[in-house]
Amino acid sequence: MDIAELCKAAKAAKYELQTLTTAKKNEVLTEVSKVLLDNSEHILLENAHDIAAATSKGLSIALIDRLRLNEERIAAMAEGLVQITHLPDPIGEVMETFERPNGLKIEKCRVPLGVIGIIYEARPNVTVDAFGLCFKSGNAVILKGGSDAIHSNTVISSCIRQALKNCGVTEDALCFVEATDRETALQLMQMSDDIDVLIPRGGAGLIRSVVENSRIPVIETGTGNCHIYIDDSADLKMAKEIIINAKTQRIGVCNACESLVVHEAVKETILKEVAAALQEKRVEIRGDEATVDLLACKAATEEDFGREYLDLIISVKTVASIDEAIAHINRYNTGHSECIITQDVQHAERFLNEVDAACVYVNASTRFTDGYEFGFGAEIGISTQMLHARGPMGLRELTSYKYKVRGNGQIRK
């Protein structure tokens, strides 16, 4: 099936999906979960082909970690679908009601977006998460993964389509693009007659390409140059635990900490201790002049302060005040997740109010920016822009609304 035919199939499917009851949607999601588990051996076999190819191409450890599946990760994907069945169905929700002086009764009701196209890179779990959330919110989805995960994505998509068939629901609720070339991606970005919204999920290059080339409205899921600011009142033990978790618990994810900002009053104490703990975890530190003088580490460049490393590297900037910290973060961040470690309530509130990001934390790891951790069951991505969807995108973020207007013969004069 070529791209034009595939998009038309998805558009036809969206009208069927809008009529499904919540019970039917949950039946399908439960069946998909079962089919994935039943086919886990086959999925792992196909994933091994992707891992072998990625290793031979010399992909980084972080990227291979994103790509790798195991029994535990497949079980987590299946469980994520079960969790989505327990979430309230947003479709049909009456958001607002009012009556006009002329007697017109108006309801603002939540409806699906329609057909959602998702272009993503080396994360096979996205195939499952994206389908689950799009399907529960009444949307058809077109998925185009990258070449690095083609074997994994193909078999997972086949499992999902089989489960749809088992339940008597159109298989075109999920349309999978098997071609992985750039020309196909560009063609997909032009299908504005059939696709209602496009969501890129991946690195900065992919996101930039979609934003620059798409004729379809784009919800931008951004990269994560996430900062942690160690304030002058920060607790040492808390700072060490949060920073080590945010930086090293999983390095190849967008909510990992990439940059430290440190109040100069605690550089001799807290920064030294934190730096030692990071170096024990084999994290390379790239610092400003004051940090280099203190730690004898590698000097940071301007590029370092704005970079998402996805690696065991972190930049460090020392500042004289919270004002300077906020200014530095707002200059270099990507609008994803930012954190302050402090015991000063006023500083905490200023940070929460003045830092421009989708998620802003006080005394907690940036690793919590995640649909599962926010109670959404899963996520379609982390939106870093200022549209209706910002932060982890769950079911509600995949909906729009319509006005239902009831009258009894009114005409406009």
C-alpha positions in Angstrom: 0.0 0.0 0.0 1.5 3.4 -1.0 1.3 6.5 1.2 -1.7 8.0 -0.4 -3.7 4.7 -0.1 -2.6 4.2 3.5 -3.6 7.7 4.5 -7.0 7.3 2.9 -7.5 4.0 4.7 -6.7 5.8 8.0 -9.1 8.6 7.2 -11.9 6.1 6.5 -11.1 4.3 9.8 -11.4 7.4 11.9 -15.1 7.6 11.3 -15.6 4.0 12.6 -13.4 4.6 15.6 -15.5 7.7 16.6 -18.5 5.4 17.1 -16.8 2.8 19.4 -18.0 2.5 22.9 -15.6 2.7 25.8 -16.2 -1.0 26.5 -15.2 -1.9 22.9 -12.1 0.2 23.1 -11.0 -1.4 26.3 -11.7 -4.9 24.9 -9.4 -4.1 22.0 -6.6 -2.8 24.2 -6.9 -5.8 26.4 -6.6 -8.1 23.4 -3.6 -6.2 22.1 -1.9 -6.7 25.4 -2.6 -10.4 25.3 -1.3 -10.8 21.7 1.9 -8.9 22.5 2.6 -11.2 25.4 1.7 -14.3 23.4 4.2 -13.2 20.6 7.0 -12.0 22.9 9.4 -14.6 21.6 8.9 -13.5 18.0 9.1 -9.8 19.0 12.4 -10.4 20.8 13.8 -12.4 17.8 13.0 -9.4 15.4 14.4 -7.0 17.9 17.7 -8.9 18.0 18.0 -8.2 14.3 17.7 -4.5 15.0 20.2 -4.6 17.9 22.7 -6.5 15.8 22.4 -3.9 12.9 22.7 -1.0 15.4 25.8 -2.5 17.0 27.4 -3.0 13.6 26.7 0.6 12.7 28.3 1.8 15.9 25.3 3.4 17.4 25.8 4.8 20.9 25.0 2.9 24.1 22.2 5.3 24.8 20.5 4.7 21.4 20.9 1.0 21.6 19.3 1.1 25.1 16.4 2.9 23.6 16.1 0.3 20.9 16.5 -2.8 23.0 13.5 -4.9 24.1 13.5 -7.7 26.7 10.8 -9.7 28.4 10.4 -7.1 31.1 10.0 -4.2 28.6 7.4 -6.2 26.5 5.5 -6.9 29.7 5.6 -3.2 30.6 4.2 -2.3 27.2 1.4 -4.8 27.6 0.7 -3.5 31.1 0.7 0.0 29.9 -2.3 -0.9 27.6 -4.1 -2.5 30.5 -3.6 0.7 32.5 -5.1 2.8 29.7 -8.2 0.7 29.9 -8.6 1.9 33.5 -8.4 5.6 32.5 -11.5 7.6 31.9 -12.5 7.9 28.2 -12.4 11.6 27.3 -14.5 11.3 24.2 -18.0 12.7 24.7 -17.1 14.6 27.9 -19.2 17.7 28.2 -16.6 20.4 28.9 -19.0 23.3 29.2 -22.7 24.1 28.8 -24.5 27.5 28.5 -27.7 28.9 27.1 -28.0 32.1 25.0 -30.7 34.7 25.6 -32.4 33.5 22.3 -32.8 30.0 23.8 -30.0 28.3 22.0 -28.5 25.6 24.2 -24.8 25.0 23.6 -22.5 22.2 24.8 -18.8 22.1 24.3 -17.9 18.4 23.9 -14.6 16.6 23.6 -14.0 14.8 20.3 -11.0 12.9 18.7 -8.5 14.8 16.7 -9.1 12.4 13.8 -6.0 10.9 12.1 -2.7 11.4 13.9 0.5 10.8 12.1 3.6 10.0 14.2 7.1 9.9 12.9 9.6 8.5 15.4 13.0 7.0 15.8 14.6 4.0 17.6 12.0 3.3 20.3 9.8 0.2 19.6 7.7 0.9 22.7 6.4 4.1 21.0 4.6 1.8 18.6 2.5 0.4 21.4 2.1 3.5 23.5 1.1 5.6 20.5 -1.5 3.1 19.4 -3.0 2.7 22.8 -3.4 6.4 23.5 -4.6 7.2 20.0 -7.1 4.4 20.0 -8.6 5.1 23.5 -9.1 8.7 22.5 -10.9 7.6 19.3 -8.2 8.5 16.8 -6.7 6.5 13.9 -2.9 6.5 13.8 -0.3 6.4 11.1 3.1 5.3 12.4 6.4 5.7 10.7 9.4 4.5 12.7 13.0 4.7 11.8 15.2 2.2 10.0 17.0 1.2 13.2 13.8 -0.3 14.7 12.2 -1.6 11.5 12.1 -5.3 12.4 10.7 -4.6 15.9 8.1 -2.1 14.7 6.9 -4.3 11.9 6.2 -7.3 14.1 4.6 -5.2 16.9 2.3 -3.4 14.3 1.3 -6.8 13.0 0.4 -8.0 16.5 -1.8 -4.8 17.0 -3.6 -5.2 13.7 -4.2 -8.9 14.5 -5.8 -8.0 17.8 -8.0 -5.4 16.1 -9.1 -8.1 13.6 -9.8 -10.5 16.5 -12.1 -7.9 18.0 -13.9 -7.1 14.8 -12.6 -3.6 14.5 -11.0 -2.1 11.4 -7.3 -3.0 11.2 -6.7 0.5 9.7 -7.0 2.0 13.2 -3.3 1.5 12.9 -1.5 2.0 9.6 2.2 1.3 9.6 4.6 2.7 7.1 7.1 0.1 6.3 9.3 2.3 4.1 12.1 4.0 6.2 13.5 6.4 3.6 13.5 10.2 3.9 11.4 10.7 0.7 8.5 8.6 2.2 8.6 10.7 5.3 8.5 13.9 3.3 5.6 12.6 1.3 3.7 11.7 4.5 4.3 15.3 5.8 2.3 16.6 2.7 -0.9 14.6 3.3 -2.8 17.4 4.8 -6.1 16.3 3.3 -6.1 13.0 5.2 -3.9 13.6 8.3 -5.2 16.0 11.0 -2.1 16.4 13.1 1.5 15.2 12.9 3.7 14.5 15.9 7.5 13.9 15.6 9.2 12.0 18.4 12.9 11.8 18.3 16.1 13.8 18.1 16.5 17.5 17.3 17.2 16.7 13.6 14.0 14.8 13.1 11.8 17.4 14.9 13.4 20.2 12.9 12.8 18.4 9.6 9.1 17.8 10.4 8.5 21.4 11.6 10.2 22.8 8.5 8.6 20.5 5.9 5.1 19.6 7.1 2.0 21.0 5.6 0.1 19.3 8.5 -0.3 21.0 11.9 2.6 19.8 14.1 2.6 19.2 17.8 6.3 19.5 18.6 7.8 17.1 21.1 11.1 18.7 21.9 14.6 17.6 23.0 15.5 17.8 26.6 18.3 20.0 27.8 17.1 19.7 31.4 18.8 21.7 34.1 19.1 21.3 37.9 19.8 24.4 39.9 21.6 23.9 43.2 20.5 27.0 45.3 22.6 28.4 48.1 20.2 26.8 50.7 20.2 23.3 49.1 20.6 20.2 51.2 23.7 18.2 50.2 22.2 14.7 50.6 19.1 15.7 48.7 21.2 17.3 45.9 23.4 14.3 45.4 20.6 11.8 45.3 18.4 13.9 42.9 21.3 14.7 40.5 22.7 11.2 40.3 19.2 9.9 39.6 18.4 12.5 37.1 21.7 12.1 35.2 22.5 8.5 35.5 19.4 6.4 36.1 18.9 6.3 32.3 21.1 8.5 30.1 19.4 8.1 26.7 16.0 9.8 27.6 14.8 13.4 27.1 14.1 13.9 30.8 17.6 13.2 32.0 19.6 16.1 33.5 22.1 17.5 31.1 23.1 20.7 32.8 23.9 21.8 36.4 23.6 25.4 37.6 25.2 26.0 40.9 25.1 29.0 43.3 28.7 30.1 43.9 28.1 30.0 47.7 28.0 26.2 47.6 30.5 25.4 44.9 33.2 24.5 47.5 30.9 22.2 49.4 27.9 20.8 47.6 29.4 21.0 44.0 32.6 19.2 45.1 30.6 16.4 46.6 28.1 16.2 43.7 31.0 16.2 41.2 32.8 13.4 43.0 29.6 11.3 43.0 29.1 12.0 39.3 32.7 11.0 38.5 32.1 7.8 40.4 29.4 7.1 37.9 31.9 7.9 35.0 30.1 11.2 34.1 32.4 13.7 32.3 32.0 17.2 33.6 32.4 20.3 31.4 32.4 23.5 33.3 32.7 27.2 33.2 35.8 28.9 34.4 35.0 28.8 38.1 34.1 25.1 37.8 37.3 24.3 35.9 39.4 26.1 38.6 37.6 24.1 41.3 37.5 20.6 39.7 40.2 20.7 37.0 37.6 19.4 34.6 37.2 20.0 30.9 36.1 23.6 29.9 32.6 24.0 28.6 31.9 25.7 25.3 28.8 27.8 24.4 27.5 24.7 22.6 27.8 22.6 25.8 25.4 24.8 27.7 22.6 24.3 25.2 23.3 20.6 24.3 21.2 17.5 25.0 24.1 15.0 25.4 22.1 11.7 25.9 25.5 10.5 27.2 27.5 10.4 30.4 28.4 14.1 30.1 27.1 17.1 32.0 27.7 20.9 31.8 28.1 23.0 34.9 27.6 26.8 35.2 28.2 28.8 38.5 26.0 31.8 39.2 25.9 34.5 41.8 22.1 34.6 42.4 18.8 32.9 41.6 18.2 35.7 39.1 21.3 34.7 37.2 20.3 31.0 37.4 16.8 31.6 36.0 18.2 33.8 33.2 20.8 31.1 32.3 18.2 28.4 32.2 15.7 30.4 30.2 18.4 31.1 27.7 19.6 27.6 27.1 16.8 25.3 28.0 14.5 23.5 25.5 11.3 24.0 27.4 11.2 20.5 28.8 11.9 19.9 32.5 13.8 22.1 35.0 14.5 21.7 38.7 15.6 23.7 41.7 17.1 22.2 44.8 16.4 24.6 47.7 15.1 25.0 51.2 14.1 28.6 50.5 10.3 28.8 49.8 10.5 32.1 48.1 13.2 31.0 45.7 11.2 27.8 45.0 8.1 29.8 44.1 10.1 32.2 41.9 11.7 29.3 40.1 8.3 27.7 39.5 6.8 30.9 38.2 9.6 32.3 36.2 11.3 29.4 34.5 9.8 28.7 31.1 9.4 25.0 30.7 6.6 22.4 30.4 7.5 20.9 33.8 9.2 22.7 36.6 10.3 20.9 39.8 11.2 21.8 43.3 13.4 19.2 45.1 12.6 16.2 42.8 14.2 14.5 39.8 13.4 15.6 36.3 13.1 11.9 35.5 9.4 12.1 36.6 8.4 13.9 33.4 6.7 10.9 32.0 3.1 10.0 31.1 3.2 6.9 33.3 4.6 8.8 36.3 2.0 11.5 35.9 -0.8 8.8 36.0 -1.6 9.0 32.3 -1.0 5.3 31.6 1.5 6.1 28.9 2.4 9.1 26.8 2.5 10.1 23.1 5.5 12.3 23.9 6.5 15.4 25.8 5.2 18.5 24.2 7.5 21.6 24.6 5.4 24.1 22.8 2.7 26.5 23.8 -0.4 24.9 22.2 -3.2 23.0 23.8 -0.8 20.2 24.7 2.2 20.8 26.9 4.3 18.4 28.9 3.4 14.6 28.9 0.7 14.1 26.3 -2.0 11.7 27.5 -5.6 11.0 26.3 -7.0 14.5 26.8 -4.1 16.0 24.8 -5.1 13.9 21.8 -8.6 15.4 21.6 -10.2 18.5 20.3 -13.8 19.7 20.9 -16.9 20.6 19.0 -19.9 22.7 19.9 -23.3 21.0 19.9 -26.0 23.6 19.5 -29.7 22.8 20.1 -32.5 25.1 19.1 -36.3 25.2 18.5 -36.5 27.2 15.4 -34.3 30.2 16.0 -33.1 32.3 13.1 -30.6 35.1 13.1 -31.9 38.6 12.4 
